Amino acid sequence: MRVKLFLVFILIFTATTNAQESSSAAESLEKLRAQLIEVQGREEALRARAQQLDESLKPENIERSLAGVGSTKPEELRELRRRQLTIERDSVQAQLKILETSRQRLEAAILAAEARAYQESARPENKLVASSSGSYLWLMFGGGGAAALAVTGGVLLYRRKMRLR
């Protein structure tokens, strides 16, 4: 009897847990998609900056940027400006590589989350619990509790009758 009661409670809690996992899988999927959009936006901004730096590194543009600066050693100024731009470009390219890796991982995580959400939604017990409202859960707990009490009461009455004989 105790085993049956225990099994009833396990089934009830398993159904509730599966419903929570399903909603959390959908929530995590949305969070991953939002992160992917953010990473793609930063990636585009860095690509634009890298393109600007490549353009600025052209010798004629370095010359143009230093046109208003007077110096006795213009070659050193041009070389300093070129080094600064090169360092910044290398930094932007490193950030782009990191973001590309991050984007690839997010895309893989999204595919895995979509598959998990699909698998969870395909389970029959999840469809019933996940699509229902909170009032259904109360009904399920109440009905399960009432059934457990009825079974327990029936077993106790049966035992009493057996002892009385």
C-alpha positions in Angstrom: 0.0 0.0 0.0 2.7 2.4 0.9 4.5 1.6 -2.3 1.3 2.5 -4.3 0.9 5.8 -2.4 4.5 6.6 -3.0 4.2 5.9 -6.7 1.1 8.1 -7.0 3.0 11.0 -5.4 6.0 10.4 -7.6 3.8 10.6 -10.7 2.2 13.8 -9.6 5.6 15.5 -8.8 7.1 14.2 -12.1 4.3 15.7 -14.1 4.7 19.1 -12.3 8.5 19.0 -12.8 8.2 18.2 -16.5 5.8 21.1 -17.0 8.4 23.4 -15.2 11.2 22.0 -17.4 9.2 22.7 -20.5 8.6 26.3 -19.6 12.2 26.7 -18.6 13.4 25.2 -21.9 11.3 27.8 -23.8 12.5 30.6 -21.5 16.1 29.6 -22.0 15.6 29.4 -25.7 14.3 32.9 -25.8 17.2 34.1 -23.6 19.7 32.4 -26.0 18.0 34.0 -29.0 18.2 37.5 -27.3 21.9 36.9 -26.6 22.5 35.9 -30.2 20.9 39.1 -31.5 23.1 41.1 -29.1 26.3 39.3 -30.2 25.3 39.8 -33.8 24.8 43.5 -33.2 28.2 43.9 -31.5 29.8 41.9 -34.3 28.4 44.2 -37.0 29.6 47.3 -35.1 33.1 45.8 -34.8 33.1 44.9 -38.5 32.2 48.5 -39.3 35.0 49.8 -37.0 37.5 47.3 -38.6 36.5 48.6 -42.0 37.0 52.2 -40.9 40.5 51.3 -39.5 41.5 49.6 -42.7 40.5 52.7 -44.6 42.4 54.9 -42.1 45.5 52.8 -42.5 45.9 53.7 -46.1 49.0 55.9 -46.5 47.1 58.8 -48.1 44.6 58.8 -45.2 47.3 58.8 -42.6 48.9 61.7 -44.5 45.6 63.5 -44.6 45.0 63.0 -40.9 48.3 64.7 -40.0 48.1 67.5 -42.6 47.3 70.2 -40.0 50.0 69.1 -37.6 53.4 70.7 -37.9 56.5 68.8 -37.0 60.2 68.6 -37.8 59.8 64.8 -38.1 56.7 64.0 -40.0 57.8 60.5 -40.8 57.9 59.6 -37.1 54.3 61.1 -36.7 53.1 59.1 -39.6 54.7 55.9 -38.3 53.3 56.5 -34.8 49.8 57.1 -36.2 50.1 53.9 -38.3 51.2 51.9 -35.3 48.2 53.2 -33.2 45.8 52.3 -36.0 47.3 48.9 -36.4 47.1 48.1 -32.7 43.5 49.2 -32.6 42.7 47.2 -35.8 44.3 44.1 -34.3 42.3 44.6 -31.1 39.1 44.9 -33.0 39.9 41.7 -35.0 40.7 39.8 -31.8 37.3 40.9 -30.4 35.6 39.8 -33.7 37.2 36.4 -33.3 35.9 36.1 -29.8 32.4 37.2 -30.8 32.4 34.8 -33.7 33.2 31.9 -31.4 30.5 33.1 -29.0 28.0 33.4 -31.8 28.8 29.9 -33.0 28.4 28.5 -29.5 25.1 30.4 -29.1 23.8 29.0 -32.4 24.7 25.5 -31.3 23.1 26.1 -27.9 19.9 27.4 -29.6 19.7 24.3 -31.8 20.1 22.0 -28.7 17.5 24.1 -26.8 15.1 23.9 -29.7 15.5 20.1 -29.9 15.0 19.8 -26.1 11.9 22.0 -26.2 10.5 20.0 -29.1 11.2 16.7 -27.4 9.6 18.0 -24.2 6.5 19.2 -26.1 6.2 15.9 -27.9 5.7 14.0 -24.6 2.0 13.4 -24.0 2.1 14.1 -20.3 3.7 17.5 -21.0 1.1 18.5 -23.4 -1.6 18.1 -20.9 0.2 19.8 -18.0 2.0 22.5 -20.0 -1.0 23.6 -21.9 -3.3 23.8 -18.9 -3.7 26.6 -16.5 -2.6 26.8 -12.8 -6.1 25.8 -11.7 -5.6 22.4 -13.4 -2.6 21.8 -11.3 -4.6 22.4 -8.2 -7.3 20.0 -9.5 -4.7 17.4 -10.2 -3.2 17.7 -6.7 -6.6 17.7 -5.1 -7.8 14.7 -7.2 -4.5 12.9 -6.6 -4.8 13.5 -2.9 -8.4 12.4 -2.8 -7.6 9.3 -4.7 -4.7 8.5 -2.4 -7.0 9.0 0.6 -9.7 6.8 -0.9 -7.2 4.0 -1.7 -5.7 4.3 1.8 -9.2 4.2 3.4 -10.2 1.3 1.3 -7.1 -0.7 2.3 -7.6 0.1 6.0 -11.3 -1.0 5.8 -10.3 -4.2 4.0 -7.7 -5.0 6.7 -10.2 -4.4 9.5 -12.6 -6.8 7.8 -9.9 -9.4 7.5 -9.0 -9.1 11.2 -12.6 -9.3 12.3 -13.1 -12.7 10.6 
